[in-house]
Amino acid sequence: MPNLPVVSGKKVVKALYRIGYELDHQIGSHMILRNSQGHRVSVPNHSELDRGTLKSILNDVGLTVQEFMDLL
């Protein structure tokens, strides 16, 4: 399994756009994305996401690390 990359919140949002998530709204520095089924995920708008935060986001949307790397 590949290591988690160090990415910004905006790169994560761009990757999630590719699988059907869209920006719903933003509260402070957190971008709330929603897909067509209504599933929501919060992505911090930070220059670097902690690895634990990124792993939690990937688990929440059902992506493996390799699938996420392919979306980048």
C-alpha positions as CSV (number, residue, x, y, z in Angstrom):
1,M,0.0,0.0,0.0
2,P,1.4,3.4,-0.9
3,N,2.1,6.0,1.7
4,L,-0.3,8.9,2.1
5,P,0.8,11.9,0.2
6,V,1.1,15.4,1.8
7,V,-1.6,17.4,0.1
8,S,-3.5,20.6,0.6
9,G,-7.2,20.7,1.3
10,K,-7.8,22.2,-2.2
11,K,-6.1,19.3,-3.9
12,V,-8.4,16.9,-1.9
13,V,-11.4,18.9,-3.0
14,K,-10.3,18.7,-6.7
15,A,-9.8,14.9,-6.4
16,L,-13.3,14.5,-4.8
17,Y,-14.8,16.6,-7.6
18,R,-13.7,13.9,-10.0
19,I,-15.8,11.3,-8.1
20,G,-19.0,13.4,-7.9
21,Y,-18.6,15.6,-4.9
22,E,-19.4,19.3,-5.1
23,L,-18.9,22.2,-2.7
24,D,-22.1,22.6,-0.7
25,H,-20.9,25.4,1.6
26,Q,-18.0,26.6,3.7
27,I,-17.8,27.2,7.4
28,G,-14.7,29.0,8.5
29,S,-11.8,27.1,7.1
30,H,-13.8,23.9,6.5
31,M,-15.3,23.1,3.0
32,I,-18.3,20.9,3.2
33,L,-18.8,18.7,0.1
34,R,-21.8,16.8,-0.9
35,N,-22.4,14.1,-3.6
36,S,-25.6,13.3,-5.5
37,Q,-26.7,10.8,-2.8
38,G,-26.5,13.5,-0.1
39,H,-23.4,12.1,1.6
40,R,-21.4,15.0,3.1
41,V,-17.7,15.2,4.0
42,S,-15.8,18.1,5.6
43,V,-12.3,19.0,4.2
44,P,-10.2,21.6,6.0
45,N,-8.9,24.4,3.7
46,H,-5.3,24.1,5.0
47,S,-2.0,24.1,3.0
48,E,-1.1,20.7,4.4
49,L,-3.5,18.1,5.8
50,D,-2.4,15.9,8.6
51,R,-2.1,12.2,7.5
52,G,-4.8,11.2,10.0
53,T,-7.2,13.8,8.7
54,L,-6.6,12.7,5.1
55,K,-7.0,9.0,6.0
56,S,-10.3,9.8,7.8
57,I,-11.6,11.7,4.7
58,L,-10.6,8.8,2.4
59,N,-12.3,6.2,4.7
60,D,-15.4,8.4,4.8
61,V,-15.7,8.6,1.0
62,G,-14.7,5.0,0.5
63,L,-11.4,5.5,-1.4
64,T,-8.2,3.6,-1.0
65,V,-4.9,5.4,-0.9
66,Q,-4.1,4.1,-4.4
67,E,-7.5,5.3,-5.8
68,F,-6.9,8.7,-4.3
69,M,-3.4,8.9,-5.8
70,D,-4.9,8.1,-9.2
71,L,-7.4,11.0,-8.9
72,L,-4.6,13.4,-8.1
